[in-house]
Each structure stands twice: as C-alpha cells, then as structure tokens.
Amino acid sequence: MLLSFQQVSFTYPDAYDPVFESVTFTAGPGWTGVLGANGAGKSTLLMLATGELRPDRGSVRAPMDAHVCPQRTDVAPAAFEGLLSAGDAHTRHLRQVLRVEAHWLGQWDQLSHGERKRAQLAVALAGEPDFLVVDEPTNHLDREAMQWIAEALASFRGIGLLVSHDRALLDALCKQCLYIEAGQVVAHAGGYTQAARQRVNERTSQVRARAKADRELAHLLGERTERRLQTEKGERQRSKRGLARGDSDGRAKANSARVADNGSGQRLRQMDGRIRQAEARSQALSMARAFRTGVRLEGERAAGPRLLHLPEGEIPLGPSRVLWVPSLVIRPADRIGIVGPNGAGKSTLVRRIAHRMEASRARVAVIPQEIDLQQSRAILEAFKAMPPEQLGRAMALVRRLGSDPAMLLQSAEPSPGELRKLLLGSCVVAQPNLLILDEPTNHLDLPAIECLEEALAGFPAALVLVSHDEHLLARLAARIWLLSAETPDRTRWRLEEGELSA
C-alpha cells in the first residue's frame, strides 16, 4: 500500500506557470510531513493525492479509502453523531484520548476551535481509512491538547500526509518530509529537524558542486578564446592571399603552416562540444532561490529601569472566572513568554498590559491572536494609507516573510497569515517600546516562522510573547509567566513566574 507520484506535472487552467513539473515521490504507511511556503503548492499536492485534481501529465496512485481532515472547522463532520454513539473499543478510546464529550452534539457553533478540531480528528481516525490527509491540526491549541492530538495521530496505521507548522509534532510523528519549492517536491527522511538538517547539507553540497561546475566552464571558455586566437593566427599564416606570383619563399611558409596545423579546427569544434556539456552540468545544478532572510524588526528601548508595573490583583475573565496576578514588572529589555492552557486568561492579560502601556503614553505594538473580518479590512486600509517611505519599509518585511506585497495591497481582504505579516510590517515603522505577540505562529508557514524567529531574536526593545511553540519560547523568552488553574472547577486561575517544562 503506497501513495505514488510518478513524473506528475500540473498547471491550473489559464495559469502561465506550472505548479508542479515532473514530480516523483512515494509515501508508505506512517506520517509524511508536507512543508513549503504559502503559495508553494501544498493544497494542490493534497488535492492531487486525493483525486480532487487530475495531473496534466504523469500518474498518481493512492488508496481508494481516503479521508481529508481540513484546516477549517466551520461545519461538523457528517459522521459526528455516529462517533458519539458508537460503542466499539476503538472509537471509545479515541473519544477518551481526544476528550470528546457527548454533550457537544448539537452545539457545534458553541465549541471552541480546539474542541472542533479534536472532534474532527476523532471522526477521521474512527473510520480507520487507508489514507488520511490532515491540514494544520494544532492551530490555537494549548500544550495539553497538542499532546492529545499527537497521541491520537500516532495510533494511525495507514498512509498519512500531515501539513503542519508545529515542529515538535512533525518530529514526533513523521518518517519523512516533503519540501515543496519552485514546482519541485523533494523527500527527506525523518521528522522536521532531521529533514531540515539534511536539506541544509544538500544545499551546501549543491553550492559547492555549482561553484566547481562554474569554474570548469570558465576555464573552458578561456581555453576556447586562446585556441581561437591561435587558429586565427594560423589561418593568416596559411593564407596565400596577397603573395606575389613569384614569392616562392612565402608560398613555402604557407604550405608548411598548413601541414603544422594538424587539425586545429577540429580541436576547436571538440572544445565547443565540451563547453556545451559543461554549461548543461552547471544549469542542472541550478537551485531554487533560498527563502530570503534578514528581516529586522525595529524598536526603541525605553529609558529608565522600569517600563510597566502591574499591581497585584484579580483580572476578570468572564461572569464567574478570574485570574489572580502578583505584582508584575516589565523592564525595558525584558523578553517574557506567557504559557498556559486555553481559557487561562493569556489574551486577557496581554490586553490589560497593552491598555496600561497606552495609558502611560509608551509606544506599544500588539498583534492579537484572532482578528475579525471588519478589523482585517480596516488594518489593510490603514496599511495602504501609510506614507510612501514607511509603506516601502513595511512591505519589504512582508516580502521577506513570503508574500507578494503588490497582490496583498490589491486584495479585498487578507488571509489570517497575510494579516499577521501586515501587522509585523507595521511594527517596522512604529518603533515600539514593547511588542506584544499573541500566538504569532498561527497561520504562518514554516519558512515565515523561522524568518520571524530570527527577527524577534534581534528585536532591541521589550517583548511579551504568548505561544504554545516551545521552540520559539526556548529561544526568545528569558522569563516565563505560567498560568494554571487554582481550583478544580477552573473558575480561578493564578500566574506564577517559572520555567518551561522539559
């Protein structure tokens, strides 16, 4: 049982550039990660794999029993009611692992994104398909829910394609990873970390091989130029044109030169053949342009020993829930990570911090976890209204994060990932004293996440980061604020300073 792509090429109707050209790979039982920048063709690859699209050339072979678990969770799965009523051991185990509750039936609109995703995955896994496609299963989920999902996905025994920006999940589950770039798909063994290391090594080898091929080509071109000069000189020596009819010495020298030539023209033609071969080798080693890095997020470190003081007290989280916080101080160069389960009050806390900062007239930039459609359009219009010099600087960052600025400005409404890039671009010109990021990696592809990580590592002012991405927190956060339930019914939460768990 295999998923097989053989010399697959595909171009959308009316499009000039192909999405894929001569793509070949196989995937057996177990999970295969699918990686690539936004727009690289991940969704197209999944649709080709499941038969929703047909290739222009080549062949795709996949098990007929396939199930797709999409990124969106707007509609309850058709088999959701059956999942909740089934009594077999496998389904009961899935409901237990993923904490799917019976009272969720008929309440889909009231469920959180994480609850919907867990129900969606439970339905997909309960059917035990031969082939399963899962698209971004961990957006918005806290660490505990991520562990539930990782455990459930690890039990799958069929062929799985997993699109995810969660590096820990890819490392835990995947036997291989597919990198999509410039119309090509390259398979690397192992999870994300192993595959990324192999990819770097291969790129390094390619760079060296290309440099060697270019040196060989340059040497041959120089040698051909020298031989052409020698051939032209020989032709002048062999020529009898212009010699007087009685110049027997000159004619004797020309005849001697013709004998001495001994096939120089043929050697020159052979040289041209060697150059064509060297050019072909050099072109074969051409690589897709690496993802551009070097993004710089500008900020200004505030003067003085303290940027913000939040006094001890309770922060309301709703009609019957509160978060107790001790006396909190943020210093001008602090890098603080906020960690806790869904519903603990992380977003409420950062909104309180941002409000206190604005009241103090300090410059604060906030990128919230979710933004509704009306706010998205307003942000896009504000972006368009920037002065040209500021807009140019902001759009340079957007481009570095993998989106086309011109197309983005022409869109009626940006996607969630593009909106985050717009807001990050705004930070370039805001020069904030404090940058607050609430789940910044949601909706971003892995190249953009890695680029953002590099930028945040060099951010000069204070940083408050809410994230479930432990790789990001381990690199960027020097202090950790842990939010945990103080009462069993989770109506009272508390904040303590601590460390990331191992």
Secondary structure as UniProt FT lines:
FT   STRAND          3..10
FT   TURN            13..14
FT   STRAND          20..27
FT   STRAND          30..35
FT   TURN            38..39
FT   HELIX           42..50
FT   STRAND          57..61
FT   STRAND          66..69
FT   TURN            78..79
FT   HELIX           80..85
FT   HELIX           89..97
FT   TURN            98..99
FT   HELIX           102..104
FT   TURN            105..106
FT   HELIX           108..110
FT   HELIX           113..126
FT   STRAND          131..135
FT   TURN            137..140
FT   HELIX           143..154
FT   STRAND          159..163
FT   HELIX           167..173
FT   STRAND          174..181
FT   TURN            182..183
FT   STRAND          184..189
FT   HELIX           192..238
FT   TURN            241..242
FT   TURN            245..246
FT   HELIX           248..261
FT   HELIX           264..284
FT   STRAND          308..310
FT   STRAND          313..316
FT   STRAND          322..325
FT   STRAND          328..330
FT   TURN            332..333
FT   STRAND          335..339
FT   TURN            342..343
FT   HELIX           346..359
FT   TURN            360..361
FT   STRAND          364..367
FT   HELIX           373..384
FT   HELIX           388..400
FT   TURN            401..402
FT   HELIX           405..410
FT   HELIX           416..430
FT   STRAND          434..438
FT   TURN            440..443
FT   HELIX           446..457
FT   STRAND          462..466
FT   HELIX           470..476
FT   STRAND          479..485
FT   TURN            488..489
FT   STRAND          492..498
//
